[in-house]
Amino acid sequence: MGLSIGIVGLPNVGKSTIFNALTRAQNAEAANYPFCTIEPNKAVVPVPDPRLDKLTEMAKPQKTIHATVDFVDIAGLVKGASKGEGLGNKFLSNIRETDALLHVVRCFADENVVHVDGAVDPVRDVGVIETELILADYQSVETRVARLGKQIRGDKSLQPSLDIAQALLDHLGKGKMAVEFEDHKTDAAVLMFRECPLLTDKKMIYCCNVDEAGLQGDSEAFLKIREHATLRGCDTVKICAKMEEDLNGMTEPERLEFLKEYKVVESGLDQIVHTGYHTLGLISFLTSGPKEVRAWTIRRGWKAPQAAGVIHTDFERGFIRAQVIAYKDFVEYGGESACKAKGLLRLEGKEYEVQDGDVIEFLFNV
């Protein structure tokens, strides 16, 4: 399994610039006018993981495979997008299947950079986007209610589905997000959300695009967005899109020195990936051998057989046990043989809960 993130926001808030920086490729046009992005931009990005680099250095495998994140950048949304204003609504379907949304919010003033509403107001901007997402979901659920209303005439068993869809429609109609729906975990609701993915049911990460000065402290605009995110139970990241753009084309030593000058610990990509993993409850386990070193993404709390199934369904079906070494021990003692000699290689069964950074070899029989 991988991580997929859809990027949303008003036009001209830095979405495409951030997309370019995250993917380290200028494949999303960026310009100082609304609706610059007229087609959805998509990119698959390797997840930075120093642990994988270290295992590669030790094992010298034929290939190294990182976990990946899919980024999807759509046209900026504007007030009225759900009714056809602007271009953003046309592409909302491209992000319905993503795991989370990265909501880019402009948190700096610059008279040389046009704002679609004439002036920077992060709280207002967030409200515009969230309202449009709710309205888009309302239309989706309204269509579902109409369809179920017709189908139920010949199949009365659909009544619970219609009831839950109507209740959700009423909920969205009050300007509330689907994630706040009280009956979210009933069987009928779970089925509906699976068959009809909703934008406001997704995890949200608020990405505050600040200027260079904003990296050195917390501006009032940033603090307001962070407060809003906290109230919603969401995470916040702070990124200077211009600085991230400058990182493109630099070597790794140059990048690290550049970040150090700005007193920034992590690049934007690192921040967003780590926050995305935290937001969605994801971790990585590692496999290491002469043919391949690889990171595998799973959900926190998964048992060993589930994790094995990410590699191949046969591994889960025929699971016998897992040979597990903690990453720290694996590196400190130089690999599997030394760890086994010191009693640091553990044999774990079906109830073992895989930990982030576990170096694992699965034994199976089918």
MARMI-319557 format. One record per residue (C-alpha): residue number from 1; x, y, z. Coordinates in nm, 3 decimals. Layout:
# residues N
<rec pos="NUM" xx="X" yy="Y" zz="Z"/>
...
//
This chain:
# residues 366
<rec pos="1" xx="0.000" yy="0.000" zz="0.000"/>
<rec pos="2" xx="0.112" yy="0.357" zz="-0.063"/>
<rec pos="3" xx="0.016" yy="0.705" zz="0.049"/>
<rec pos="4" xx="-0.176" yy="0.935" zz="-0.185"/>
<rec pos="5" xx="-0.227" yy="1.305" zz="-0.118"/>
<rec pos="6" xx="-0.448" yy="1.548" zz="-0.311"/>
<rec pos="7" xx="-0.345" yy="1.915" zz="-0.306"/>
<rec pos="8" xx="-0.626" yy="2.171" zz="-0.279"/>
<rec pos="9" xx="-0.645" yy="2.545" zz="-0.226"/>
<rec pos="10" xx="-0.744" yy="2.874" zz="-0.385"/>
<rec pos="11" xx="-0.576" yy="2.975" zz="-0.710"/>
<rec pos="12" xx="-0.239" yy="3.144" zz="-0.672"/>
<rec pos="13" xx="-0.164" yy="3.032" zz="-0.316"/>
<rec pos="14" xx="0.147" yy="2.836" zz="-0.420"/>
<rec pos="15" xx="-0.007" yy="2.494" zz="-0.486"/>
<rec pos="16" xx="0.176" yy="2.424" zz="-0.810"/>
<rec pos="17" xx="0.502" yy="2.572" zz="-0.679"/>
<rec pos="18" xx="0.479" yy="2.341" zz="-0.378"/>
<rec pos="19" xx="0.390" yy="2.048" zz="-0.604"/>
<rec pos="20" xx="0.700" yy="2.118" zz="-0.812"/>
<rec pos="21" xx="0.913" yy="2.142" zz="-0.500"/>
<rec pos="22" xx="0.773" yy="1.822" zz="-0.352"/>
<rec pos="23" xx="0.832" yy="1.628" zz="-0.670"/>
<rec pos="24" xx="1.160" yy="1.807" zz="-0.745"/>
<rec pos="25" xx="1.049" yy="1.841" zz="-1.106"/>
<rec pos="26" xx="0.906" yy="2.139" zz="-1.290"/>
<rec pos="27" xx="0.612" yy="1.943" zz="-1.428"/>
<rec pos="28" xx="0.341" yy="2.171" zz="-1.292"/>
<rec pos="29" xx="0.336" yy="2.514" zz="-1.454"/>
<rec pos="30" xx="0.347" yy="2.795" zz="-1.196"/>
<rec pos="31" xx="0.252" yy="3.151" zz="-1.278"/>
<rec pos="32" xx="0.123" yy="3.467" zz="-1.114"/>
<rec pos="33" xx="-0.241" yy="3.444" zz="-1.226"/>
<rec pos="34" xx="-0.546" yy="3.234" zz="-1.134"/>
<rec pos="35" xx="-0.626" yy="2.903" zz="-1.306"/>
<rec pos="36" xx="-0.269" yy="2.846" zz="-1.421"/>
<rec pos="37" xx="-0.318" yy="2.473" zz="-1.360"/>
<rec pos="38" xx="-0.582" yy="2.356" zz="-1.609"/>
<rec pos="39" xx="-0.507" yy="1.982" zz="-1.600"/>
<rec pos="40" xx="-0.447" yy="1.774" zz="-1.288"/>
<rec pos="41" xx="-0.077" yy="1.715" zz="-1.224"/>
<rec pos="42" xx="0.022" yy="1.377" zz="-1.084"/>
<rec pos="43" xx="0.356" yy="1.248" zz="-0.959"/>
<rec pos="44" xx="0.486" yy="0.945" zz="-0.770"/>
<rec pos="45" xx="0.754" yy="1.049" zz="-0.522"/>
<rec pos="46" xx="0.995" yy="0.821" zz="-0.328"/>
<rec pos="47" xx="0.962" yy="0.859" zz="0.049"/>
<rec pos="48" xx="1.288" yy="0.990" zz="0.196"/>
<rec pos="49" xx="1.408" yy="0.733" zz="0.451"/>
<rec pos="50" xx="1.766" yy="0.745" zz="0.586"/>
<rec pos="51" xx="1.717" yy="0.394" zz="0.729"/>
<rec pos="52" xx="1.677" yy="0.256" zz="0.379"/>
<rec pos="53" xx="1.991" yy="0.439" zz="0.268"/>
<rec pos="54" xx="2.185" yy="0.282" zz="0.555"/>
<rec pos="55" xx="2.063" yy="-0.070" zz="0.477"/>
<rec pos="56" xx="2.157" yy="-0.015" zz="0.113"/>
<rec pos="57" xx="2.506" yy="0.088" zz="0.221"/>
<rec pos="58" xx="2.535" yy="-0.231" zz="0.428"/>
<rec pos="59" xx="2.378" yy="-0.484" zz="0.189"/>
<rec pos="60" xx="2.489" yy="-0.335" zz="-0.144"/>
<rec pos="61" xx="2.179" yy="-0.483" zz="-0.313"/>
<rec pos="62" xx="2.103" yy="-0.498" zz="-0.682"/>
<rec pos="63" xx="1.827" yy="-0.243" zz="-0.625"/>
<rec pos="64" xx="1.672" yy="-0.027" zz="-0.355"/>
<rec pos="65" xx="1.299" yy="0.044" zz="-0.354"/>
<rec pos="66" xx="1.157" yy="0.326" zz="-0.144"/>
<rec pos="67" xx="0.798" yy="0.354" zz="-0.031"/>
<rec pos="68" xx="0.615" yy="0.608" zz="-0.244"/>
<rec pos="69" xx="0.368" yy="0.895" zz="-0.213"/>
<rec pos="70" xx="0.131" yy="0.989" zz="-0.496"/>
<rec pos="71" xx="0.070" yy="1.364" zz="-0.521"/>
<rec pos="72" xx="-0.223" yy="1.500" zz="-0.722"/>
<rec pos="73" xx="-0.242" yy="1.876" zz="-0.781"/>
<rec pos="74" xx="-0.569" yy="2.011" zz="-0.921"/>
<rec pos="75" xx="-0.674" yy="2.355" zz="-1.042"/>
<rec pos="76" xx="-0.738" yy="2.611" zz="-0.770"/>
<rec pos="77" xx="-1.090" yy="2.620" zz="-0.629"/>
<rec pos="78" xx="-1.281" yy="2.946" zz="-0.599"/>
<rec pos="79" xx="-1.606" yy="3.051" zz="-0.433"/>
<rec pos="80" xx="-1.880" yy="2.898" zz="-0.646"/>
<rec pos="81" xx="-1.664" yy="2.614" zz="-0.779"/>
<rec pos="82" xx="-1.932" yy="2.361" zz="-0.689"/>
<rec pos="83" xx="-2.168" yy="2.555" zz="-0.919"/>
<rec pos="84" xx="-1.922" yy="2.565" zz="-1.206"/>
<rec pos="85" xx="-1.722" yy="2.880" zz="-1.125"/>
<rec pos="86" xx="-1.355" yy="2.862" zz="-1.218"/>
<rec pos="87" xx="-1.196" yy="2.533" zz="-1.315"/>
<rec pos="88" xx="-1.136" yy="2.351" zz="-0.989"/>
<rec pos="89" xx="-1.465" yy="2.163" zz="-0.962"/>
<rec pos="90" xx="-1.390" yy="1.990" zz="-1.291"/>
<rec pos="91" xx="-1.101" yy="1.805" zz="-1.130"/>
<rec pos="92" xx="-1.241" yy="1.718" zz="-0.786"/>
<rec pos="93" xx="-1.298" yy="1.363" zz="-0.905"/>
<rec pos="94" xx="-0.920" yy="1.328" zz="-0.942"/>
<rec pos="95" xx="-0.872" yy="1.358" zz="-0.566"/>
<rec pos="96" xx="-1.173" yy="1.160" zz="-0.442"/>
<rec pos="97" xx="-0.965" yy="0.842" zz="-0.424"/>
<rec pos="98" xx="-0.669" yy="0.998" zz="-0.239"/>
<rec pos="99" xx="-0.602" yy="0.912" zz="0.125"/>
<rec pos="100" xx="-0.563" yy="1.269" zz="0.250"/>
<rec pos="101" xx="-0.588" yy="1.630" zz="0.136"/>
<rec pos="102" xx="-0.310" yy="1.886" zz="0.165"/>
<rec pos="103" xx="-0.484" yy="2.222" zz="0.195"/>
<rec pos="104" xx="-0.239" yy="2.493" zz="0.090"/>
<rec pos="105" xx="-0.312" yy="2.828" zz="0.254"/>
<rec pos="106" xx="-0.132" yy="3.151" zz="0.169"/>
<rec pos="107" xx="0.000" yy="3.308" zz="0.490"/>
<rec pos="108" xx="0.205" yy="3.598" zz="0.355"/>
<rec pos="109" xx="0.137" yy="3.933" zz="0.190"/>
<rec pos="110" xx="0.312" yy="4.032" zz="-0.133"/>
<rec pos="111" xx="0.177" yy="4.302" zz="-0.362"/>
<rec pos="112" xx="0.361" yy="4.137" zz="-0.651"/>
<rec pos="113" xx="0.163" yy="3.814" zz="-0.613"/>
<rec pos="114" xx="-0.203" yy="3.845" zz="-0.707"/>
<rec pos="115" xx="-0.467" yy="3.713" zz="-0.465"/>
<rec pos="116" xx="-0.788" yy="3.587" zz="-0.624"/>
<rec pos="117" xx="-0.997" yy="3.776" zz="-0.364"/>
<rec pos="118" xx="-0.781" yy="4.089" zz="-0.364"/>
<rec pos="119" xx="-0.626" yy="4.052" zz="-0.018"/>
<rec pos="120" xx="-0.473" yy="3.781" zz="0.199"/>
<rec pos="121" xx="-0.703" yy="3.643" zz="0.469"/>
<rec pos="122" xx="-0.607" yy="3.282" zz="0.557"/>
<rec pos="123" xx="-0.912" yy="3.210" zz="0.774"/>
<rec pos="124" xx="-1.150" yy="3.336" zz="0.503"/>
<rec pos="125" xx="-0.959" yy="3.140" zz="0.239"/>
<rec pos="126" xx="-0.985" yy="2.817" zz="0.439"/>
<rec pos="127" xx="-1.359" yy="2.878" zz="0.480"/>
<rec pos="128" xx="-1.405" yy="2.918" zz="0.105"/>
<rec pos="129" xx="-1.232" yy="2.589" zz="0.024"/>
<rec pos="130" xx="-1.404" yy="2.391" zz="0.297"/>
<rec pos="131" xx="-1.744" yy="2.524" zz="0.192"/>
<rec pos="132" xx="-1.682" yy="2.422" zz="-0.170"/>
<rec pos="133" xx="-1.574" yy="2.073" zz="-0.063"/>
<rec pos="134" xx="-1.890" yy="2.037" zz="0.146"/>
<rec pos="135" xx="-2.107" yy="2.154" zz="-0.145"/>
<rec pos="136" xx="-1.935" yy="1.910" zz="-0.381"/>
<rec pos="137" xx="-2.003" yy="1.628" zz="-0.135"/>
<rec pos="138" xx="-2.364" yy="1.746" zz="-0.098"/>
<rec pos="139" xx="-2.413" yy="1.706" zz="-0.473"/>
<rec pos="140" xx="-2.265" yy="1.354" zz="-0.464"/>
<rec pos="141" xx="-2.487" yy="1.241" zz="-0.176"/>
<rec pos="142" xx="-2.793" yy="1.414" zz="-0.325"/>
<rec pos="143" xx="-2.743" yy="1.208" zz="-0.642"/>
<rec pos="144" xx="-2.711" yy="0.893" zz="-0.431"/>
<rec pos="145" xx="-3.033" yy="0.970" zz="-0.240"/>
<rec pos="146" xx="-3.222" yy="1.021" zz="-0.567"/>
<rec pos="147" xx="-3.091" yy="0.692" zz="-0.708"/>
<rec pos="148" xx="-3.172" yy="0.495" zz="-0.391"/>
<rec pos="149" xx="-3.519" yy="0.653" zz="-0.385"/>
<rec pos="150" xx="-3.589" yy="0.494" zz="-0.721"/>
<rec pos="151" xx="-3.425" yy="0.159" zz="-0.645"/>
<rec pos="152" xx="-3.606" yy="0.110" zz="-0.315"/>
<rec pos="153" xx="-3.939" yy="0.071" zz="-0.492"/>
<rec pos="154" xx="-3.824" yy="-0.271" zz="-0.605"/>
<rec pos="155" xx="-3.593" yy="-0.355" zz="-0.315"/>
<rec pos="156" xx="-3.711" yy="-0.259" zz="0.035"/>
<rec pos="157" xx="-3.383" yy="-0.388" zz="0.185"/>
<rec pos="158" xx="-3.224" yy="-0.063" zz="0.067"/>
<rec pos="159" xx="-3.417" yy="0.138" zz="0.329"/>
<rec pos="160" xx="-3.124" yy="0.156" zz="0.579"/>
<rec pos="161" xx="-2.896" yy="0.280" zz="0.298"/>
<rec pos="162" xx="-3.146" yy="0.546" zz="0.198"/>
<rec pos="163" xx="-3.196" yy="0.654" zz="0.561"/>
<rec pos="164" xx="-2.825" yy="0.698" zz="0.623"/>
<rec pos="165" xx="-2.774" yy="0.880" zz="0.292"/>
<rec pos="166" xx="-3.061" yy="1.120" zz="0.371"/>
<rec pos="167" xx="-2.925" yy="1.180" zz="0.722"/>
<rec pos="168" xx="-2.582" yy="1.258" zz="0.578"/>
<rec pos="169" xx="-2.737" yy="1.489" zz="0.319"/>
<rec pos="170" xx="-2.910" yy="1.682" zz="0.599"/>
<rec pos="171" xx="-2.580" yy="1.694" zz="0.789"/>
<rec pos="172" xx="-2.388" yy="1.836" zz="0.489"/>
<rec pos="173" xx="-2.672" yy="2.079" zz="0.424"/>
<rec pos="174" xx="-2.597" yy="2.239" zz="0.763"/>
<rec pos="175" xx="-2.245" yy="2.319" zz="0.643"/>
<rec pos="176" xx="-2.082" yy="2.035" zz="0.836"/>
<rec pos="177" xx="-1.809" yy="1.805" zz="0.707"/>
<rec pos="178" xx="-1.876" yy="1.435" zz="0.649"/>
<rec pos="179" xx="-1.600" yy="1.342" zz="0.894"/>
<rec pos="180" xx="-1.817" yy="1.496" zz="1.170"/>
<rec pos="181" xx="-2.118" yy="1.279" zz="1.087"/>
<rec pos="182" xx="-2.239" yy="1.115" zz="1.409"/>
<rec pos="183" xx="-2.349" yy="0.784" zz="1.255"/>
<rec pos="184" xx="-2.018" yy="0.749" zz="1.071"/>
<rec pos="185" xx="-1.941" yy="0.398" zz="1.199"/>
<rec pos="186" xx="-2.273" yy="0.221" zz="1.144"/>
<rec pos="187" xx="-2.266" yy="-0.063" zz="0.890"/>
<rec pos="188" xx="-2.481" yy="0.134" zz="0.645"/>
<rec pos="189" xx="-2.257" yy="0.441" zz="0.675"/>
<rec pos="190" xx="-1.937" yy="0.241" zz="0.631"/>
<rec pos="191" xx="-2.079" yy="0.084" zz="0.314"/>
<rec pos="192" xx="-2.192" yy="0.420" zz="0.180"/>
<rec pos="193" xx="-1.858" yy="0.594" zz="0.243"/>
<rec pos="194" xx="-1.680" yy="0.305" zz="0.072"/>
<rec pos="195" xx="-1.905" yy="0.320" zz="-0.234"/>
<rec pos="196" xx="-1.924" yy="0.700" zz="-0.240"/>
<rec pos="197" xx="-1.589" yy="0.851" zz="-0.129"/>
<rec pos="198" xx="-1.639" yy="1.203" zz="0.004"/>
<rec pos="199" xx="-1.387" yy="1.485" zz="0.008"/>
<rec pos="200" xx="-1.478" yy="1.608" zz="0.356"/>
<rec pos="201" xx="-1.443" yy="1.257" zz="0.498"/>
<rec pos="202" xx="-1.069" yy="1.261" zz="0.427"/>
<rec pos="203" xx="-0.789" yy="1.345" zz="0.665"/>
<rec pos="204" xx="-0.677" yy="1.704" zz="0.612"/>
<rec pos="205" xx="-0.329" yy="1.851" zz="0.650"/>
<rec pos="206" xx="-0.309" yy="2.230" zz="0.652"/>
<rec pos="207" xx="-0.002" yy="2.356" zz="0.467"/>
<rec pos="208" xx="0.078" yy="2.718" zz="0.551"/>
<rec pos="209" xx="0.277" yy="2.878" zz="0.269"/>
<rec pos="210" xx="0.484" yy="3.151" zz="0.437"/>
<rec pos="211" xx="0.752" yy="3.387" zz="0.314"/>
<rec pos="212" xx="1.116" yy="3.354" zz="0.420"/>
<rec pos="213" xx="1.060" yy="3.573" zz="0.727"/>
<rec pos="214" xx="0.770" yy="3.348" zz="0.829"/>
<rec pos="215" xx="1.008" yy="3.055" zz="0.868"/>
<rec pos="216" xx="1.183" yy="3.226" zz="1.158"/>
<rec pos="217" xx="0.875" yy="3.269" zz="1.375"/>
<rec pos="218" xx="0.501" yy="3.205" zz="1.394"/>
<rec pos="219" xx="0.304" yy="3.482" zz="1.222"/>
<rec pos="220" xx="-0.050" yy="3.572" zz="1.327"/>
<rec pos="221" xx="-0.179" yy="3.415" zz="1.006"/>
<rec pos="222" xx="-0.002" yy="3.086" zz="1.076"/>
<rec pos="223" xx="-0.122" yy="3.078" zz="1.436"/>
<rec pos="224" xx="-0.483" yy="3.126" zz="1.325"/>
<rec pos="225" xx="-0.463" yy="2.839" zz="1.080"/>
<rec pos="226" xx="-0.294" yy="2.614" zz="1.334"/>
<rec pos="227" xx="-0.571" yy="2.695" zz="1.583"/>
<rec pos="228" xx="-0.834" yy="2.608" zz="1.321"/>
<rec pos="229" xx="-0.652" yy="2.283" zz="1.241"/>
<rec pos="230" xx="-0.625" yy="2.190" zz="1.608"/>
<rec pos="231" xx="-0.999" yy="2.242" zz="1.658"/>
<rec pos="232" xx="-1.059" yy="2.006" zz="1.366"/>
<rec pos="233" xx="-0.807" yy="1.753" zz="1.500"/>
<rec pos="234" xx="-0.577" yy="1.803" zz="1.200"/>
<rec pos="235" xx="-0.205" yy="1.851" zz="1.156"/>
<rec pos="236" xx="-0.031" yy="2.165" zz="1.028"/>
<rec pos="237" xx="0.294" yy="2.213" zz="0.837"/>
<rec pos="238" xx="0.474" yy="2.537" zz="0.758"/>
<rec pos="239" xx="0.650" yy="2.568" zz="0.422"/>
<rec pos="240" xx="0.807" yy="2.851" zz="0.224"/>
<rec pos="241" xx="0.725" yy="2.755" zz="-0.135"/>
<rec pos="242" xx="0.984" yy="2.996" zz="-0.273"/>
<rec pos="243" xx="1.260" yy="2.840" zz="-0.061"/>
<rec pos="244" xx="1.149" yy="2.488" zz="-0.154"/>
<rec pos="245" xx="1.164" yy="2.588" zz="-0.520"/>
<rec pos="246" xx="1.521" yy="2.709" zz="-0.473"/>
<rec pos="247" xx="1.616" yy="2.362" zz="-0.343"/>
<rec pos="248" xx="1.542" yy="2.204" zz="-0.681"/>
<rec pos="249" xx="1.859" yy="2.110" zz="-0.866"/>
<rec pos="250" xx="2.079" yy="2.117" zz="-0.557"/>
<rec pos="251" xx="2.289" yy="1.822" zz="-0.448"/>
<rec pos="252" xx="2.204" yy="1.665" zz="-0.111"/>
<rec pos="253" xx="2.498" yy="1.838" zz="0.071"/>
<rec pos="254" xx="2.393" yy="2.170" zz="-0.084"/>
<rec pos="255" xx="2.033" yy="2.115" zz="0.021"/>
<rec pos="256" xx="2.131" yy="2.040" zz="0.380"/>
<rec pos="257" xx="2.352" yy="2.350" zz="0.398"/>
<rec pos="258" xx="2.077" yy="2.564" zz="0.246"/>
<rec pos="259" xx="1.820" yy="2.440" zz="0.499"/>
<rec pos="260" xx="2.068" yy="2.500" zz="0.780"/>
<rec pos="261" xx="2.104" yy="2.863" zz="0.674"/>
<rec pos="262" xx="1.729" yy="2.908" zz="0.716"/>
<rec pos="263" xx="1.733" yy="2.713" zz="1.042"/>
<rec pos="264" xx="1.493" yy="2.461" zz="0.892"/>
<rec pos="265" xx="1.526" yy="2.102" zz="1.011"/>
<rec pos="266" xx="1.327" yy="1.929" zz="0.735"/>
<rec pos="267" xx="1.248" yy="2.005" zz="0.372"/>
<rec pos="268" xx="0.885" yy="2.050" zz="0.272"/>
<rec pos="269" xx="0.870" yy="1.699" zz="0.127"/>
<rec pos="270" xx="1.001" yy="1.545" zz="0.449"/>
<rec pos="271" xx="0.755" yy="1.744" zz="0.659"/>
<rec pos="272" xx="0.454" yy="1.652" zz="0.447"/>
<rec pos="273" xx="0.546" yy="1.283" zz="0.419"/>
<rec pos="274" xx="0.609" yy="1.248" zz="0.792"/>
<rec pos="275" xx="0.291" yy="1.440" zz="0.873"/>
<rec pos="276" xx="0.096" yy="1.232" zz="0.622"/>
<rec pos="277" xx="0.217" yy="0.910" zz="0.782"/>
<rec pos="278" xx="0.124" yy="1.044" zz="1.126"/>
<rec pos="279" xx="-0.216" yy="1.170" zz="1.010"/>
<rec pos="280" xx="-0.309" yy="0.838" zz="0.849"/>
<rec pos="281" xx="-0.145" yy="0.615" zz="1.112"/>
<rec pos="282" xx="0.110" yy="0.463" zz="0.874"/>
<rec pos="283" xx="0.452" yy="0.310" zz="0.943"/>
<rec pos="284" xx="0.716" yy="0.130" zz="0.739"/>
<rec pos="285" xx="0.888" yy="-0.203" zz="0.791"/>
<rec pos="286" xx="1.204" yy="-0.294" zz="0.600"/>
<rec pos="287" xx="1.341" yy="-0.594" zz="0.414"/>
<rec pos="288" xx="1.709" yy="-0.636" zz="0.333"/>
<rec pos="289" xx="1.898" yy="-0.879" zz="0.113"/>
<rec pos="290" xx="2.152" yy="-0.899" zz="-0.170"/>
<rec pos="291" xx="1.885" yy="-0.864" zz="-0.437"/>
<rec pos="292" xx="1.674" yy="-0.590" zz="-0.284"/>
<rec pos="293" xx="1.644" yy="-0.347" zz="0.005"/>
<rec pos="294" xx="1.292" yy="-0.213" zz="0.039"/>
<rec pos="295" xx="1.054" yy="-0.016" zz="0.259"/>
<rec pos="296" xx="0.693" yy="-0.134" zz="0.288"/>
<rec pos="297" xx="0.409" yy="0.087" zz="0.408"/>
<rec pos="298" xx="0.145" yy="-0.054" zz="0.643"/>
<rec pos="299" xx="-0.101" yy="0.077" zz="0.900"/>
<rec pos="300" xx="0.013" yy="0.110" zz="1.259"/>
<rec pos="301" xx="-0.121" yy="-0.180" zz="1.462"/>
<rec pos="302" xx="-0.112" yy="-0.437" zz="1.182"/>
<rec pos="303" xx="-0.018" yy="-0.790" zz="1.282"/>
<rec pos="304" xx="0.265" yy="-0.981" zz="1.113"/>
<rec pos="305" xx="0.045" yy="-1.179" zz="0.867"/>
<rec pos="306" xx="-0.120" yy="-0.857" zz="0.742"/>
<rec pos="307" xx="0.221" yy="-0.698" zz="0.690"/>
<rec pos="308" xx="0.340" yy="-1.008" zz="0.505"/>
<rec pos="309" xx="0.039" yy="-0.980" zz="0.276"/>
<rec pos="310" xx="0.163" yy="-0.641" zz="0.151"/>
<rec pos="311" xx="0.460" yy="-0.823" zz="-0.004"/>
<rec pos="312" xx="0.246" yy="-1.103" zz="-0.151"/>
<rec pos="313" xx="-0.091" yy="-1.254" zz="-0.069"/>
<rec pos="314" xx="0.074" yy="-1.599" zz="-0.044"/>
<rec pos="315" xx="0.290" yy="-1.468" zz="0.241"/>
<rec pos="316" xx="-0.022" yy="-1.390" zz="0.444"/>
<rec pos="317" xx="-0.213" yy="-1.703" zz="0.342"/>
<rec pos="318" xx="0.074" yy="-1.936" zz="0.428"/>
<rec pos="319" xx="0.226" yy="-1.735" zz="0.714"/>
<rec pos="320" xx="0.436" yy="-1.942" zz="0.956"/>
<rec pos="321" xx="0.638" yy="-1.685" zz="1.147"/>
<rec pos="322" xx="0.840" yy="-1.366" zz="1.111"/>
<rec pos="323" xx="1.210" yy="-1.323" zz="1.181"/>
<rec pos="324" xx="1.236" yy="-0.974" zz="1.326"/>
<rec pos="325" xx="1.532" yy="-0.751" zz="1.410"/>
<rec pos="326" xx="1.494" yy="-0.395" zz="1.535"/>
<rec pos="327" xx="1.651" yy="-0.149" zz="1.288"/>
<rec pos="328" xx="1.878" yy="-0.001" zz="1.556"/>
<rec pos="329" xx="2.020" yy="-0.345" zz="1.643"/>
<rec pos="330" xx="2.053" yy="-0.443" zz="1.276"/>
<rec pos="331" xx="2.269" yy="-0.138" zz="1.204"/>
<rec pos="332" xx="2.464" yy="-0.137" zz="1.530"/>
<rec pos="333" xx="2.577" yy="-0.499" zz="1.499"/>
<rec pos="334" xx="2.619" yy="-0.510" zz="1.123"/>
<rec pos="335" xx="2.336" yy="-0.729" zz="1.000"/>
<rec pos="336" xx="2.139" yy="-1.049" zz="1.054"/>
<rec pos="337" xx="2.421" yy="-1.293" zz="1.138"/>
<rec pos="338" xx="2.566" yy="-1.081" zz="1.418"/>
<rec pos="339" xx="2.221" yy="-1.003" zz="1.559"/>
<rec pos="340" xx="2.131" yy="-1.372" zz="1.557"/>
<rec pos="341" xx="2.452" yy="-1.456" zz="1.742"/>
<rec pos="342" xx="2.368" yy="-1.199" zz="2.010"/>
<rec pos="343" xx="2.012" yy="-1.323" zz="2.047"/>
<rec pos="344" xx="1.862" yy="-1.010" zz="1.892"/>
<rec pos="345" xx="1.677" yy="-1.192" zz="1.613"/>
<rec pos="346" xx="1.327" yy="-1.271" zz="1.736"/>
<rec pos="347" xx="1.081" yy="-1.527" zz="1.600"/>
<rec pos="348" xx="0.734" yy="-1.374" zz="1.610"/>
<rec pos="349" xx="0.397" yy="-1.536" zz="1.542"/>
<rec pos="350" xx="0.060" yy="-1.431" zz="1.409"/>
<rec pos="351" xx="-0.020" yy="-1.195" zz="1.697"/>
<rec pos="352" xx="0.297" yy="-0.988" zz="1.666"/>
<rec pos="353" xx="0.227" yy="-0.619" zz="1.603"/>
<rec pos="354" xx="0.482" yy="-0.491" zz="1.354"/>
<rec pos="355" xx="0.680" yy="-0.186" zz="1.469"/>
<rec pos="356" xx="0.808" yy="0.103" zz="1.260"/>
<rec pos="357" xx="1.154" yy="0.022" zz="1.128"/>
<rec pos="358" xx="1.142" yy="-0.354" zz="1.194"/>
<rec pos="359" xx="1.373" yy="-0.544" zz="0.960"/>
<rec pos="360" xx="1.171" yy="-0.854" zz="0.879"/>
<rec pos="361" xx="1.199" yy="-1.182" zz="0.689"/>
<rec pos="362" xx="0.874" yy="-1.378" zz="0.660"/>
<rec pos="363" xx="0.861" yy="-1.758" zz="0.658"/>
<rec pos="364" xx="0.559" yy="-1.907" zz="0.483"/>
<rec pos="365" xx="0.428" yy="-2.224" zz="0.321"/>
<rec pos="366" xx="0.149" yy="-2.259" zz="0.065"/>
//
